[in-house]
Amino acid sequence: MSRRDRRKAMQDAKNFTPKKNKMSSVGVTILAVIAVAAWIAFVMARN
């Protein structure tokens, strides 16, 4: 593997990973908000 290939691979990895991480973190945040809202609604309905 030449230096140019390695640099290109690192660049691709750098461009690829943040997008995936951002998407997953947004998904986790949305899931957490939905879970909290559902829990609050459940507690309110029970009381």
mmJSON file of the N, C-alpha and C atoms, coordinates in Angstrom:
{"data_MODEL":{"atom_site":{
"group_PDB":["ATOM","ATOM","ATOM","ATOM","ATOM","ATOM","ATOM","ATOM","ATOM","ATOM","ATOM","ATOM","ATOM","ATOM","ATOM","ATOM","ATOM","ATOM","ATOM","ATOM","ATOM","ATOM","ATOM","ATOM","ATOM","ATOM","ATOM","ATOM","ATOM","ATOM","ATOM","ATOM","ATOM","ATOM","ATOM","ATOM","ATOM","ATOM","ATOM","ATOM","ATOM","ATOM","ATOM","ATOM","ATOM","ATOM","ATOM","ATOM","ATOM","ATOM","ATOM","ATOM","ATOM","ATOM","ATOM","ATOM","ATOM","ATOM","ATOM","ATOM","ATOM","ATOM","ATOM","ATOM","ATOM","ATOM","ATOM","ATOM","ATOM","ATOM","ATOM","ATOM","ATOM","ATOM","ATOM","ATOM","ATOM","ATOM","ATOM","ATOM","ATOM","ATOM","ATOM","ATOM","ATOM","ATOM","ATOM","ATOM","ATOM","ATOM","ATOM","ATOM","ATOM","ATOM","ATOM","ATOM","ATOM","ATOM","ATOM","ATOM","ATOM","ATOM","ATOM","ATOM","ATOM","ATOM","ATOM","ATOM","ATOM","ATOM","ATOM","ATOM","ATOM","ATOM","ATOM","ATOM","ATOM","ATOM","ATOM","ATOM","ATOM","ATOM","ATOM","ATOM","ATOM","ATOM","ATOM","ATOM","ATOM","ATOM","ATOM","ATOM","ATOM","ATOM","ATOM","ATOM","ATOM","ATOM","ATOM","ATOM","ATOM"],
"id":[1,2,3,4,5,6,7,8,9,10,11,12,13,14,15,16,17,18,19,20,21,22,23,24,25,26,27,28,29,30,31,32,33,34,35,36,37,38,39,40,41,42,43,44,45,46,47,48,49,50,51,52,53,54,55,56,57,58,59,60,61,62,63,64,65,66,67,68,69,70,71,72,73,74,75,76,77,78,79,80,81,82,83,84,85,86,87,88,89,90,91,92,93,94,95,96,97,98,99,100,101,102,103,104,105,106,107,108,109,110,111,112,113,114,115,116,117,118,119,120,121,122,123,124,125,126,127,128,129,130,131,132,133,134,135,136,137,138,139,140,141],
"type_symbol":["N","C","C","N","C","C","N","C","C","N","C","C","N","C","C","N","C","C","N","C","C","N","C","C","N","C","C","N","C","C","N","C","C","N","C","C","N","C","C","N","C","C","N","C","C","N","C","C","N","C","C","N","C","C","N","C","C","N","C","C","N","C","C","N","C","C","N","C","C","N","C","C","N","C","C","N","C","C","N","C","C","N","C","C","N","C","C","N","C","C","N","C","C","N","C","C","N","C","C","N","C","C","N","C","C","N","C","C","N","C","C","N","C","C","N","C","C","N","C","C","N","C","C","N","C","C","N","C","C","N","C","C","N","C","C","N","C","C","N","C","C"],
"label_atom_id":["N","CA","C","N","CA","C","N","CA","C","N","CA","C","N","CA","C","N","CA","C","N","CA","C","N","CA","C","N","CA","C","N","CA","C","N","CA","C","N","CA","C","N","CA","C","N","CA","C","N","CA","C","N","CA","C","N","CA","C","N","CA","C","N","CA","C","N","CA","C","N","CA","C","N","CA","C","N","CA","C","N","CA","C","N","CA","C","N","CA","C","N","CA","C","N","CA","C","N","CA","C","N","CA","C","N","CA","C","N","CA","C","N","CA","C","N","CA","C","N","CA","C","N","CA","C","N","CA","C","N","CA","C","N","CA","C","N","CA","C","N","CA","C","N","CA","C","N","CA","C","N","CA","C","N","CA","C","N","CA","C","N","CA","C"],
"label_alt_id":[null,null,null,null,null,null,null,null,null,null,null,null,null,null,null,null,null,null,null,null,null,null,null,null,null,null,null,null,null,null,null,null,null,null,null,null,null,null,null,null,null,null,null,null,null,null,null,null,null,null,null,null,null,null,null,null,null,null,null,null,null,null,null,null,null,null,null,null,null,null,null,null,null,null,null,null,null,null,null,null,null,null,null,null,null,null,null,null,null,null,null,null,null,null,null,null,null,null,null,null,null,null,null,null,null,null,null,null,null,null,null,null,null,null,null,null,null,null,null,null,null,null,null,null,null,null,null,null,null,null,null,null,null,null,null,null,null,null,null,null,null],
"label_comp_id":["MET","MET","MET","SER","SER","SER","ARG","ARG","ARG","ARG","ARG","ARG","ASP","ASP","ASP","ARG","ARG","ARG","ARG","ARG","ARG","LYS","LYS","LYS","ALA","ALA","ALA","MET","MET","MET","GLN","GLN","GLN","ASP","ASP","ASP","ALA","ALA","ALA","LYS","LYS","LYS","ASN","ASN","ASN","PHE","PHE","PHE","THR","THR","THR","PRO","PRO","PRO","LYS","LYS","LYS","LYS","LYS","LYS","ASN","ASN","ASN","LYS","LYS","LYS","MET","MET","MET","SER","SER","SER","SER","SER","SER","VAL","VAL","VAL","GLY","GLY","GLY","VAL","VAL","VAL","THR","THR","THR","ILE","ILE","ILE","LEU","LEU","LEU","ALA","ALA","ALA","VAL","VAL","VAL","ILE","ILE","ILE","ALA","ALA","ALA","VAL","VAL","VAL","ALA","ALA","ALA","ALA","ALA","ALA","TRP","TRP","TRP","ILE","ILE","ILE","ALA","ALA","ALA","PHE","PHE","PHE","VAL","VAL","VAL","MET","MET","MET","ALA","ALA","ALA","ARG","ARG","ARG","ASN","ASN","ASN"],
"label_asym_id":["A","A","A","A","A","A","A","A","A","A","A","A","A","A","A","A","A","A","A","A","A","A","A","A","A","A","A","A","A","A","A","A","A","A","A","A","A","A","A","A","A","A","A","A","A","A","A","A","A","A","A","A","A","A","A","A","A","A","A","A","A","A","A","A","A","A","A","A","A","A","A","A","A","A","A","A","A","A","A","A","A","A","A","A","A","A","A","A","A","A","A","A","A","A","A","A","A","A","A","A","A","A","A","A","A","A","A","A","A","A","A","A","A","A","A","A","A","A","A","A","A","A","A","A","A","A","A","A","A","A","A","A","A","A","A","A","A","A","A","A","A"],
"label_entity_id":["1","1","1","1","1","1","1","1","1","1","1","1","1","1","1","1","1","1","1","1","1","1","1","1","1","1","1","1","1","1","1","1","1","1","1","1","1","1","1","1","1","1","1","1","1","1","1","1","1","1","1","1","1","1","1","1","1","1","1","1","1","1","1","1","1","1","1","1","1","1","1","1","1","1","1","1","1","1","1","1","1","1","1","1","1","1","1","1","1","1","1","1","1","1","1","1","1","1","1","1","1","1","1","1","1","1","1","1","1","1","1","1","1","1","1","1","1","1","1","1","1","1","1","1","1","1","1","1","1","1","1","1","1","1","1","1","1","1","1","1","1"],
"label_seq_id":[1,1,1,2,2,2,3,3,3,4,4,4,5,5,5,6,6,6,7,7,7,8,8,8,9,9,9,10,10,10,11,11,11,12,12,12,13,13,13,14,14,14,15,15,15,16,16,16,17,17,17,18,18,18,19,19,19,20,20,20,21,21,21,22,22,22,23,23,23,24,24,24,25,25,25,26,26,26,27,27,27,28,28,28,29,29,29,30,30,30,31,31,31,32,32,32,33,33,33,34,34,34,35,35,35,36,36,36,37,37,37,38,38,38,39,39,39,40,40,40,41,41,41,42,42,42,43,43,43,44,44,44,45,45,45,46,46,46,47,47,47],
"pdbx_PDB_ins_code":[null,null,null,null,null,null,null,null,null,null,null,null,null,null,null,null,null,null,null,null,null,null,null,null,null,null,null,null,null,null,null,null,null,null,null,null,null,null,null,null,null,null,null,null,null,null,null,null,null,null,null,null,null,null,null,null,null,null,null,null,null,null,null,null,null,null,null,null,null,null,null,null,null,null,null,null,null,null,null,null,null,null,null,null,null,null,null,null,null,null,null,null,null,null,null,null,null,null,null,null,null,null,null,null,null,null,null,null,null,null,null,null,null,null,null,null,null,null,null,null,null,null,null,null,null,null,null,null,null,null,null,null,null,null,null,null,null,null,null,null,null],
"Cartn_x":[0.855,0.0,0.896,0.74,1.581,1.067,1.874,1.499,0.24,0.157,-1.008,-2.282,-2.196,-3.364,-3.801,-2.802,-3.133,-3.798,-3.253,-3.835,-5.258,-5.469,-6.818,-7.771,-7.292,-8.132,-8.485,-7.498,-7.764,-8.761,-8.599,-9.524,-10.942,-11.065,-12.381,-12.98,-12.145,-12.638,-13.1,-12.312,-12.665,-13.989,-14.167,-15.411,-16.593,-16.32,-17.409,-17.898,-16.976,-17.382,-18.246,-17.941,-18.765,-20.221,-20.45,-21.825,-22.585,-21.932,-22.576,-22.82,-21.813,-21.951,-23.06,-23.123,-24.154,-25.537,-25.678,-26.977,-27.376,-26.466,-26.809,-27.119,-26.368,-26.624,-27.982,-28.347,-29.669,-30.743,-30.546,-31.521,-31.668,-30.547,-30.604,-31.32,-31.039,-31.696,-33.199,-33.617,-35.054,-35.695,-35.034,-35.575,-35.701,-34.704,-34.751,-35.903,-36.097,-37.194,-38.531,-38.682,-39.941,-40.165,-39.109,-39.242,-39.657,-39.035,-39.381,-40.816,-41.216,-42.583,-43.589,-43.299,-44.206,-44.288,-43.157,-43.143,-43.965,-43.797,-44.556,-46.047,-46.411,-47.822,-48.372,-47.578,-48.015,-48.24,-47.313,-47.438,-48.645,-48.829,-49.97,-51.284,-51.358,-52.598,-52.878,-51.826,-52.018,-52.51,-52.023,-52.396,-53.795],
"Cartn_y":[-1.192,0.0,1.248,2.072,3.261,4.354,5.385,6.465,7.177,7.334,8.035,7.227,5.912,5.058,5.14,5.105,5.153,6.488,7.584,8.9,8.977,8.429,8.441,7.607,6.458,5.609,6.333,7.012,7.751,8.878,9.548,10.635,10.082,8.942,8.323,7.959,7.397,7.013,8.251,9.333,10.558,11.112,11.037,11.55,10.646,9.358,8.39,8.326,8.318,8.036,9.122,10.421,11.412,11.361,11.115,11.059,9.939,8.758,7.614,7.905,8.469,8.752,9.764,10.793,11.821,11.198,10.364,9.728,8.867,8.059,7.162,7.959,9.049,9.851,10.531,11.002,11.606,10.558,9.351,8.282,7.939,7.857,7.549,8.663,9.922,11.059,11.013,10.751,10.689,9.546,8.388,7.248,7.587,8.273,8.639,9.594,10.582,11.543,10.817,9.908,9.159,8.306,7.657,6.801,7.627,8.795,9.654,10.142,10.567,11.053,9.941,8.727,7.602,7.285,7.334,7.048,8.09,9.382,10.451,10.264,9.963,9.752,8.568,7.508,6.324,6.669,7.415,7.785,8.7,9.657,10.577,9.805,8.859,8.103,7.236,6.74,5.859,6.648,7.867,8.64,9.223],
"Cartn_z":[0.0,0.0,0.0,-1.007,-1.081,-0.153,-0.005,0.906,0.395,-0.948,-1.501,-1.252,-1.458,-1.214,0.242,1.136,2.563,2.91,2.352,2.645,2.105,0.913,0.337,1.193,1.666,2.513,3.811,4.397,5.634,5.378,4.216,3.874,3.721,3.024,2.855,4.21,5.086,6.408,7.171,7.074,7.792,7.267,5.928,5.351,5.668,5.87,6.044,7.489,8.446,9.822,10.462,10.328,11.034,10.593,9.286,8.793,9.495,9.585,10.226,11.706,12.368,13.798,14.044,13.185,13.36,13.182,12.155,11.917,13.117,13.621,14.729,15.989,16.231,17.434,17.329,16.122,15.926,16.168,15.652,15.86,17.331,18.045,19.481,20.229,19.868,20.532,20.309,19.057,18.755,19.541,19.573,20.324,21.801,22.356,23.776,24.043,23.17,23.346,23.293,22.32,22.196,23.443,23.936,25.121,26.329,26.523,27.665,27.538,26.339,26.137,26.411,25.937,26.165,27.661,28.361,29.801,30.552,30.203,30.87,30.604,29.362,29.031,29.823,29.961,30.706,32.179,32.768,34.182,34.374,33.463,33.562,33.47,32.534,32.348,33.578,34.224,35.375,36.592,36.739,37.941,37.805],
"occupancy":[1.0,1.0,1.0,1.0,1.0,1.0,1.0,1.0,1.0,1.0,1.0,1.0,1.0,1.0,1.0,1.0,1.0,1.0,1.0,1.0,1.0,1.0,1.0,1.0,1.0,1.0,1.0,1.0,1.0,1.0,1.0,1.0,1.0,1.0,1.0,1.0,1.0,1.0,1.0,1.0,1.0,1.0,1.0,1.0,1.0,1.0,1.0,1.0,1.0,1.0,1.0,1.0,1.0,1.0,1.0,1.0,1.0,1.0,1.0,1.0,1.0,1.0,1.0,1.0,1.0,1.0,1.0,1.0,1.0,1.0,1.0,1.0,1.0,1.0,1.0,1.0,1.0,1.0,1.0,1.0,1.0,1.0,1.0,1.0,1.0,1.0,1.0,1.0,1.0,1.0,1.0,1.0,1.0,1.0,1.0,1.0,1.0,1.0,1.0,1.0,1.0,1.0,1.0,1.0,1.0,1.0,1.0,1.0,1.0,1.0,1.0,1.0,1.0,1.0,1.0,1.0,1.0,1.0,1.0,1.0,1.0,1.0,1.0,1.0,1.0,1.0,1.0,1.0,1.0,1.0,1.0,1.0,1.0,1.0,1.0,1.0,1.0,1.0,1.0,1.0,1.0],
"B_iso_or_equiv":[0.0,0.0,0.0,0.0,0.0,0.0,0.0,0.0,0.0,0.0,0.0,0.0,0.0,0.0,0.0,0.0,0.0,0.0,0.0,0.0,0.0,0.0,0.0,0.0,0.0,0.0,0.0,0.0,0.0,0.0,0.0,0.0,0.0,0.0,0.0,0.0,0.0,0.0,0.0,0.0,0.0,0.0,0.0,0.0,0.0,0.0,0.0,0.0,0.0,0.0,0.0,0.0,0.0,0.0,0.0,0.0,0.0,0.0,0.0,0.0,0.0,0.0,0.0,0.0,0.0,0.0,0.0,0.0,0.0,0.0,0.0,0.0,0.0,0.0,0.0,0.0,0.0,0.0,0.0,0.0,0.0,0.0,0.0,0.0,0.0,0.0,0.0,0.0,0.0,0.0,0.0,0.0,0.0,0.0,0.0,0.0,0.0,0.0,0.0,0.0,0.0,0.0,0.0,0.0,0.0,0.0,0.0,0.0,0.0,0.0,0.0,0.0,0.0,0.0,0.0,0.0,0.0,0.0,0.0,0.0,0.0,0.0,0.0,0.0,0.0,0.0,0.0,0.0,0.0,0.0,0.0,0.0,0.0,0.0,0.0,0.0,0.0,0.0,0.0,0.0,0.0],
"pdbx_formal_charge":[null,null,null,null,null,null,null,null,null,null,null,null,null,null,null,null,null,null,null,null,null,null,null,null,null,null,null,null,null,null,null,null,null,null,null,null,null,null,null,null,null,null,null,null,null,null,null,null,null,null,null,null,null,null,null,null,null,null,null,null,null,null,null,null,null,null,null,null,null,null,null,null,null,null,null,null,null,null,null,null,null,null,null,null,null,null,null,null,null,null,null,null,null,null,null,null,null,null,null,null,null,null,null,null,null,null,null,null,null,null,null,null,null,null,null,null,null,null,null,null,null,null,null,null,null,null,null,null,null,null,null,null,null,null,null,null,null,null,null,null,null],
"auth_seq_id":[1,1,1,2,2,2,3,3,3,4,4,4,5,5,5,6,6,6,7,7,7,8,8,8,9,9,9,10,10,10,11,11,11,12,12,12,13,13,13,14,14,14,15,15,15,16,16,16,17,17,17,18,18,18,19,19,19,20,20,20,21,21,21,22,22,22,23,23,23,24,24,24,25,25,25,26,26,26,27,27,27,28,28,28,29,29,29,30,30,30,31,31,31,32,32,32,33,33,33,34,34,34,35,35,35,36,36,36,37,37,37,38,38,38,39,39,39,40,40,40,41,41,41,42,42,42,43,43,43,44,44,44,45,45,45,46,46,46,47,47,47],
"auth_comp_id":["MET","MET","MET","SER","SER","SER","ARG","ARG","ARG","ARG","ARG","ARG","ASP","ASP","ASP","ARG","ARG","ARG","ARG","ARG","ARG","LYS","LYS","LYS","ALA","ALA","ALA","MET","MET","MET","GLN","GLN","GLN","ASP","ASP","ASP","ALA","ALA","ALA","LYS","LYS","LYS","ASN","ASN","ASN","PHE","PHE","PHE","THR","THR","THR","PRO","PRO","PRO","LYS","LYS","LYS","LYS","LYS","LYS","ASN","ASN","ASN","LYS","LYS","LYS","MET","MET","MET","SER","SER","SER","SER","SER","SER","VAL","VAL","VAL","GLY","GLY","GLY","VAL","VAL","VAL","THR","THR","THR","ILE","ILE","ILE","LEU","LEU","LEU","ALA","ALA","ALA","VAL","VAL","VAL","ILE","ILE","ILE","ALA","ALA","ALA","VAL","VAL","VAL","ALA","ALA","ALA","ALA","ALA","ALA","TRP","TRP","TRP","ILE","ILE","ILE","ALA","ALA","ALA","PHE","PHE","PHE","VAL","VAL","VAL","MET","MET","MET","ALA","ALA","ALA","ARG","ARG","ARG","ASN","ASN","ASN"],
"auth_asym_id":["A","A","A","A","A","A","A","A","A","A","A","A","A","A","A","A","A","A","A","A","A","A","A","A","A","A","A","A","A","A","A","A","A","A","A","A","A","A","A","A","A","A","A","A","A","A","A","A","A","A","A","A","A","A","A","A","A","A","A","A","A","A","A","A","A","A","A","A","A","A","A","A","A","A","A","A","A","A","A","A","A","A","A","A","A","A","A","A","A","A","A","A","A","A","A","A","A","A","A","A","A","A","A","A","A","A","A","A","A","A","A","A","A","A","A","A","A","A","A","A","A","A","A","A","A","A","A","A","A","A","A","A","A","A","A","A","A","A","A","A","A"],
"auth_atom_id":["N","CA","C","N","CA","C","N","CA","C","N","CA","C","N","CA","C","N","CA","C","N","CA","C","N","CA","C","N","CA","C","N","CA","C","N","CA","C","N","CA","C","N","CA","C","N","CA","C","N","CA","C","N","CA","C","N","CA","C","N","CA","C","N","CA","C","N","CA","C","N","CA","C","N","CA","C","N","CA","C","N","CA","C","N","CA","C","N","CA","C","N","CA","C","N","CA","C","N","CA","C","N","CA","C","N","CA","C","N","CA","C","N","CA","C","N","CA","C","N","CA","C","N","CA","C","N","CA","C","N","CA","C","N","CA","C","N","CA","C","N","CA","C","N","CA","C","N","CA","C","N","CA","C","N","CA","C","N","CA","C","N","CA","C"],
"pdbx_PDB_model_num":[1,1,1,1,1,1,1,1,1,1,1,1,1,1,1,1,1,1,1,1,1,1,1,1,1,1,1,1,1,1,1,1,1,1,1,1,1,1,1,1,1,1,1,1,1,1,1,1,1,1,1,1,1,1,1,1,1,1,1,1,1,1,1,1,1,1,1,1,1,1,1,1,1,1,1,1,1,1,1,1,1,1,1,1,1,1,1,1,1,1,1,1,1,1,1,1,1,1,1,1,1,1,1,1,1,1,1,1,1,1,1,1,1,1,1,1,1,1,1,1,1,1,1,1,1,1,1,1,1,1,1,1,1,1,1,1,1,1,1,1,1]
}}}
